[in-house]
Amino acid sequence: MLVAGAAWSAKADSPEDTGRQPLAVEAVTASHASELVPGVITTTPHARYLSLHARVAVEAQRRGWSSDDRSSFRRLLRRCEVVLGVISVQHQDEERELHQRRAGTSRPHGVNVIRNALSESNAIDLGELSQVYSRVADGFYGTYGGIEATLGLISPGPVPQPGPAVDVVSWDALDRIVEIAEGPDIIDHTDFASASALCLCQVGAVGDGASLRQVYFDNDGPDPELADVHRASAAVVAAALVGQPVGSNVDLLMDSLCCYTADLAGLLGSKRLEAHALRWRGALLRNWSVWAWRRLWAELVYPLRTPRTRAEAADMFAADLPVVPVRQVLRDELPVTSAGGVLRPAEHVLSEEVSVSGDDWSILQLLRVLAVGARRGGELEGVSREAFLRYDTIGMGPAWFDDWVEEHADRMLPDAARTLAIGLFSRAEQVSRDKMQWTRTGLRMPTRLRVVGDRLRLEGQEGSGPASLRLDTFANILLQLGVLERSDSEVWQLGSHAGQIAYE
């Protein structure tokens, strides 16, 4: 315990060593996302990297590379990624509106380094740029590789091989990138002018895009179960987005469709899609509670930028709360959550109250979000309820908070909130201890809270954004593959390849 205590108060080696998910409430969101959009993660917004990496794996196989040739693989991979990046950055700068219409607003990876190189001279040094565009040895393959393996595009290893889903003929659309990457280091900008068809935004119209659509959505493809989930989620996302402004929040649009629609089967035209939307309902509603806990923790520890005791932080946490019974504000005065057997958008009502006031979320409003979530547990049924209450037994889920409200119903809210705050500190320390491990510098307990005598000091800033269900990224992939399109008036509409997600 002495060693653990010292490690908890030690300075982390890098931001990556500091606390992550300090209350450990995000696992349920990650579980839902991996089941509902298994071929997507938040940091993989560009479909063409999937096909590029598969094409490089094909090349490695053609050359007979093994693990002994890892340095050669990395050299080719990094040079190919730079070529794709240069083509995409150039096209984005020259035809920004067209590029965004087809690729979305996510910028090409390495854009800052690449754009600087393009602006400094009329030529780029491919050899030099491939060394500096990413500090990770495997470039962006390190980020995309897990998804590519899930989709069957690669068989992972020190030198990945083509996976069972690779259509070698379709991947030949990227031969030109490999050809440029294997050419001379110094390349004039004009040499890329005729390669705009290789931009990230063009993938949906050519062979590797067709192959990716088959991988994602074709039930006759290499993984029918994976494709079935993708098709169902794509159909539900499309139903939520079509006709809505492109800049709208995708999660809130999915809320409106999946959580508060009375006749889902009639709207979606399929009982199968209704069941899938109901799974999304549980995931979406639970994510409000996950976000509220994350935000509450961030608010609790924010004053610890100046060293303070736990009790002082807890007092500040409760300072602005009304002196009324817990029952009054966290039960009796909540927005209506259901009527006539249909869920009502209480979560959106609370959010709109914050927007109208022009203020940030308060501790009271976040507690009310958790209280709404606690009530949802008794309103949901079937697959929605199962998804919503998943991992509830480990604490701080909706049922746990419902019990907390019941236990403290007659206490004044500030007193109860102080007790809750002290409990959050205890939980966060236990989570850090559970993640404790030996590193090259000794025993490491990941946390952003450092012990200063009997006080705590916050290093850095705790994240307070929503845990991601990957919907923005999935919508971006659907756009790039031509399943969705952006109209001239910047409204979502079905794309030319929407037929591949049709459901009966």
N, C-alpha and C positions, 0 to 999 in steps of 0.2 A: 504494500500500500504506500510505503514511503517513496518507492521508485515510481509508482504510478502517479502519485501526487506531484512529484518533481516533473515528470513528463508532461502532465496536464498543464503545468505552468510554464513549460519551456516554449521558446519561440519556434514556430514552424519553419522548415527549410524553405518553403515556397508556398504560394497561394494554393497549390494543389494539395498541400499537406494540412491545410486548415479545415475547419469543420464543414461538413456537408450534411444536409438533411438532419439538423441537430435534434429534431424531435422524432425522426423516423416515421413520419406519417405519409410519405410519398409512395411507399411500396405499392399501395393499392392502385394508384394512377398508372405507375409503370406496368403493373400486371394487366390492367385493362388495355392500355395502348398496345402492348405486345400481342394481345389476343385479337384486337379489333383492326389494327393496321400493322401487321407483323413485318411487312416489307418496307417500313419507313421508320426513321428516327429523326429527331428535331434537326440534327446537324447534317442531314443529307437531302438538301432541297433540289438538287439537280440530277435528273434522270440520266443525263448523258455520261456522267462519271461512272455510272453502273456499266454502261456498254463499253466505255473506254477501258476500264480495268479488265473487263472480260476479254476485250480485244488484245490487250497486252498479255494476258494469260495465254491466249491462243498463240501469240508470237513466241512466248517462252516455251510452249510445248513444241512448236515447229522447230525451234533451235535446240531442242533437247536439253534445256536447262534443268539442273537439279538444285538442291540446297547449296551446293558448292558454288553456284553461279548467282548467289543472292545479290552481290554488288552489281553485277551486270543487269539484273532485273531492275534493281532500284534506279540505276542510271537511266535505263530506257523509260521506266514508269515516270520518273520525275520530268524528263524531257517531254514526254507525251502530255503530261498534265500542264506544263508550261505552254506548249503549242495550243492546246485547247483553250487555255486561259487567255492567251494573246488574241486568238481569233475572236473569242467571245467579248473581251474588253473592247477591241476595235469595233466590232459590230454594235455593241451597246452604245459606244460613243457616237458612231456615225448614224445609226438608225434607232435611237433610244425608244421611241414610241412603238415601233414594230417589235423590237427586241422584248420590251416589257409585256406587250400584248401576248407574246408566245411563251416567254420564259418566266414571267412574274417579276416581282421586285427584288428577289434575292440576288445579290451581286455575284459575279463569278468568284470562285475561290482565289485568293492571292491577288485580288484586284488592285490593292494599293501599291504593292511592290511592282506588279506588272505595268500598271499605268505610269508609274514614275519612270520605269525603263523605257516605255514608249515615248514619253515626253522629252527624254534627255537627248535623243539622237534619232536619225532616220533609220537606224538598224538596231536590232537587239543582239546581245551576246547570249545565245541559248545555253551555252555551257555555264556561264556565270549566273544567269538568272535561275537556272535549275538548281543551283546550290543554295539560293537565298529566299526563294518564294515561299518555302515552308521549312520550319525548323525540325519537323518530324521526318525521320529517315525514310519512311514509306510514303511520304507525301500525304495526299488525301485518301489514299487507299487504306491508311490506318483508321480513318473514320468510316468509310463506306464498306470496308471489307466484311464486317459482320452481317450487314444487310445483303450483300452480294452472295454470301454463303447461304443465308436463309432462303434467298430466291433461287438458289441452285445455279447461279452464274459462275461461281468459282468453287474450286475445292481448295480450302485454305491450306497454307503451308508457308515455309520461308520463301519459296517461289510458288505462288498459287498456280493451279492448273485449271483449265476450263471445266466448268461444272456441267451437269446433265442438261441444264436449260439453255446452253449456248448453241445458237444457230450460227455456225461458222460463216455461212454465206452472207447472212444479214450483217454480221460484224465486219465484213469487208468494206462496209461504208466508211469505216474509220482507217482504211489503209493509208490514206493520204497523211493522216496525223503521224503514223508510225514512220512514213517515208520522210517527212520533214524532220522529225525528231532524230532520225539516224543520219541526217545530212550535216552540212557544215554548221559551225557554231554561230557565225555571223550571218544574220538573215535580215534583208531589207524589208521594211514595212510593206512595201508594195507586193512582196511575194505572198502575203497573206490575203491580198485583196480578192483573189479568185477562190478563196477557201471559206467564204462566209457560210456555205452550206454545212460546214462543220461546227458552226456556233452552237452553243447550248440551246438556243431557242429553236433550232431547226430539227431537233430529234424526232418530233412527232410525225414529220412528213417523209421520213426516209426509212431505210431498211432496219437499222438498229432500233428505231422507235417501234416499228411493227413487231419486232421480236420481243421488246420489253412489254408491249401490251399483251402479247401471248403469255409471257411469264407471269404477269400480274393477274390476268383476268380469264385466261382460257382454261375451261375445265378439262380439256383434252391435253393440257400441257403437262409439264413434268411433275407438278404437285397440285392435283385437283382440289384438295382441301384448302390449301393456301389461296388458290385462285378464287374459290368460292367465297371465302371471307373477304378478300379484296373487292370482289364484284359487289357483294352485299354492302360493304361500307361505302364503296364508291357511289352506288345507287342512292343510299341514304344521304350522303353528303351532297350529291347533285340535286336531290329533291329539296334540301335545305337552302342551297345557294342560288339555284336558277331563278332569275328575275330580281335578285337582290344586287345592290351596288357592290362593286368589286372591293371597295375599301371597308366593307362591313366586317365585324368580328365573326370569324367562322364558328368559334365555340358558342357564341350567343345565338347565332342562327341555328345551330344544331340543337341548342337548348329549346328554342321556340318550337322546332319541329318535333323532336323526340320526347321532350318532357311535358309539354303543355298542350299537345294536340289530342283531341278526343277520339277521332276516327283515323288512327294511323293506317290501318289496312286499306281503308277507302282512299286515303291520300296517296299511299305508296303503291296501291294496286296489287298487293301481294301479302299473304299471311306470312310468308317466309321473311319478307322485308320488315313486316311489322315486328316479328320476333327479334330481328336483328336491331331494329331501332329501339326496342325495349331494353336490350342489353346496353345500348348507348345511353339510354335514360339513366340507368343506375350509375354508369361511369361518370356521366356529366354532372349529375346532382352530387355525387360523392366528392367530385373535384372542388366544388365550392367549399366544402368543409376542410379539405386538404389545404386549399389556399388560405382560408381564414386562420388556420393554425400557424402556417408559415408566416403570415403577416403579423399575428399576435406575438410570435416569438421575436420577430424583428423589432416590433415596437417595445417589447419588454427590455431587450438588451441595448437598444439605441443609446439610452443615457449612460451606458457603461463605457462610452468613449472616454469619460472621466471616471477613474476608479471609484466604485461604490460597493457597498455591501448588497447582498441579496435582498435584505429587508428594505433598504433604501430604494432599490429598483422596483420592488413590489409595491411600495407606497406610491411611487411615481406612476406606476402602471394603473393603479386604482384611483388616482387623485381626482380625475375629472368625471368619474362615474356618479350618476345620481344616487342619492341616499334613499333608496326604495327597495322593497323586497325583491329577491331574485325572481320569484314567481310572477311578479307584476310585469317586468320588462322582458323576461325570457320565456314567458308562456302566455299570459293574458293579453299582452299588447303586441303580439307578433302579427305581421300581415297574414291575410287569409292564404292558406296553403293548399286547400282543395275545396271544391264545391260541386255537388252533384256527381261525385265519383271521378271528377276530372281535376288533375293537379293544376293549381294556379301559380303564376310566376312570382312567388314571394321573393325569390332570390333577386330577380330583376327589379322588383319594387324597392328593395333595400339599396340596390346599386343606383337606381334612379334618384333616390333620396340624397345620396352622396353627390351625384352629378348636379342636381338642382341647387344644393347648398353651396357648391363651389369649393367645399373643403375636402380634405383627405379623409380616408376611412378612420373612424375613431375606434377606440377599444370597445365601446358600447355597441357600435354597429357590427363589428366583427363577432362579438359574442352573440348577437342576434342572428347572424348568418349560421353560426354553429347550432343555435337553438332551432332554427328552421330545419336544418339537417337532422337534428334529433327527432323532430316531429315526422320527417319523411319516412323514417324507419317503420312507422306504423301505417303509412299510407300506400307504400309500394307493395307489389305482389310479384310472384313468379320470378322470372329471370331478372327483372329490374331490381327486386329486393335482394336477390342473391348477389348481384353485382354491387349494389349499394352498400351492403353490410360486410362485404369481403374484408378479411383481416380485422374485423371489429374486436375480436377477442384479445388482441395485443394492446388494447388501450387507446383512448383518445379518438375512437370512432364514434359514429352517431349514437349508438346505444350507450356507450360510456358517458357521453356528454348528457344524454337524457337522464341517466342515473345521477350524474353530478348535479343537474338542475333540481331533481327530486330531493336529493340529500340536503341541498342548501336553499330550498325553496323559501323558507321563512327568514333567512339571514338577510341583512342589508347587503346590497350588491357590492359595495366597495370592500367590505370585510371578506366576502366570499371570493372576490377577485384577487385579493392579496394571497389567500390560501392557494388559489389556482396558480398564481405566479410562482410561488415557492415550489409548488409541485412541478412546474415546467423546468425550473432549474435542476431539480433532482433528476427528472427524466433525461434532460439533455446530458447531464454528467454521466448517467448510466449508459446512454447510447454511445457516448465517446469511449467509455471504458470497454464496452462490447466490441468496439472497432479497434481497440488498442492492438498494436502489432510491433514487432521488431523491424527496424529499418537499418540502413547503413550507418546512421548516426545514433542508434540506440532505440529505446522503447518510445514509441510515438502514440500519443492519444490525440486524435484529430479533434480540434475545437478552436473556435475563435476567441474563447474566453480564457484569459490568463490570470493566474492568482497573483495578487499583490498584497501580501500580508493577509488580512481578513477581508479583502476586497477583490472584486473582479474588474478586469479591464477588457474591453472589446477591441480586437485587432481586425481592421477591415470592416466589412459590412455584411450582415446576413441577408441572404436573398429573400425577397418577399413577393415575387411574382408567382403566378399560378404554375403548378406542376403541369407539364405538357402532355396532352392527349394526342399530339402530333397532327392535329387536324389542319393547321396552316400548311405544314409541309406536304401532307397528303393532297390537299387541294392544289398545291403548286405542281406536284407530280401529275395530277389529272389534267392540269392545264397544258403542261409540256407534252404530254402524250396525246393530246387532242380529244380527250374525253370531255373536257370543259373548254369553253372559249370566253373571251372578254369581248363584248359587243362594242360598236363604235361609241356608244353612250356610256361605256364602262359599267355594264351590267353583266352578271354571270349568265351564260346560256350554255346549252348542250353543244358539244363539239362534233366534228365530223366523224369521230370514232366512238361516239356515245353508245352505239349499238352493241359494243363489246361488254357493256355492263347491264344490258337489258335483263330484266327478271320477269318471270311469269308468276 
